Amino acid sequence: DKTQDLPLEISMEGRGVDVDLLLKAFGNSGDQLTGSLNADGTFTIPLTRPRELTGGGSFAIEKGQAKLLEALQVVGAVLNISEFQNLSFQTLSSRYAIRDKVVALEDMKVEGGDI
C-alpha cells in the first residue's frame, strides 16, 4: 500500500517549558540544564522509516544554567575559567536542523549571566 510511504508532517511550538523536566522525560538524569524553553519546529517523518526524520526550527532557553556539562568543564579547565563549571545565562538561543540522524546547531548565542 503506497499510502504507508507518505511522510508525516509535524509542526510544534512550546512556550515556557521547564527544560529540566523535559530532559528528565527523555531519560536525562536532570539538573544539567535548567531554564524556561521556548521552541518551534517543523519535521517530516517517513511513516515506514521513522528514523529518517528531517526538519528544523529554533529555540531559546531563558534564565537558565548549564551545570556539569563535560564540554564546558573541559573549556573551563583549559582556559582556567571557573564560571564554566556552572554557567548561568539570561538567554541561550539557536536555530537547529535535523538530517541524517544528526542535529546541527546554527548561530548559537549565549547572553547575560556569567558570560
N, C-alpha and C positions, 0 to 999 in steps of 0.2 A: 504494500500500500504506500503510494508516494506521499500521502499526507503526513506520514511519520517523519519524513525527511525535512519538512518545513521547519524553519527556525522559530524559536520563541523569542519575541522581542519584549524586553522588560525595561521599564523606567522606574527609578526610585528616587525618593527625596526624604531626607531625615533632618530634623531640626531639634537641637537641644538634647541629643542622645548622650547618655553617660558613657564615655569611652571605656572606662574600667569595666562596667557591667557588660558592655558589648563584647569586649575581648574575652572576658570570662565565659560568655555564652559560646564562644568558639574554641574553648579549651585552654586559653591563656591562664597562667597562674595568678594573674592580677597584680595590681599596684605597679606595673611597669610604665604605663602611660595613662594619665588622667586628664580630665577636662571635659568640655561640652562640645560635641561634634555636630557640625552642620555639613551635610554631604548630598550630592546628587550624582546620578549616572544613568547611562543607557547601555544596555547589554543585549547581545544576541547569543542565544544558546541553541545549537542544533539539537533537536529532540532525540536523535539517535546517537549523538556524540556529545553529551553534556560537558565533557572535559575540554571541549574546544570553544569555550566561552570567549567572546571578544567584547570589547566595549571600552568605556572610559567616562570620565566626569571630573569633578573637583570636590575638595573637602577643605574644611577649616576646623581646627580644634582651638577653642578659646579657653583662657585661664587654666592652662594645663601644666603638667610636669612630666618629664621623661626621667624615669628612675632605673638605675642599674641596667641600662642597655649596654651590651658588650661593646658595640661600636663607639658609643660615647665615652665609655671608660678608657678605651684604647687611645682615642684622640686626646682626652684629658690627660692621660699619663704621658703621652709623647710631648704635648705642649705645656705640661705642668699647669693645667687649669683645673682646679678642684671643683669649680662650678659645673663641670661636665659630668660629675658623678650623679648629680640630681639636678637636671636642667629645668628651671622654671621658665615659662614663656607666656606672653599675653596672647599671641596668635601664632599657630603653625598652620600654614596653608600650602596646598599644592594641587596641580592638575595630575591626573593619572590615566594610564592606558593599560588595558589588559589584552594580550595577544600571545599566542603560542605558549600558554601556561606561565607567562611572565608578567608581573606588574611593574610598570615603569613609572616613576615619579618625575614630573616635569615642573620646573620653575618653583621648587620648594622654597618657602620663605619662613623664617622664624623671627618674630618681632617681640620686643619687650622682655620683661623678666630679667634673667641672668645674662642675656645677650648684650 
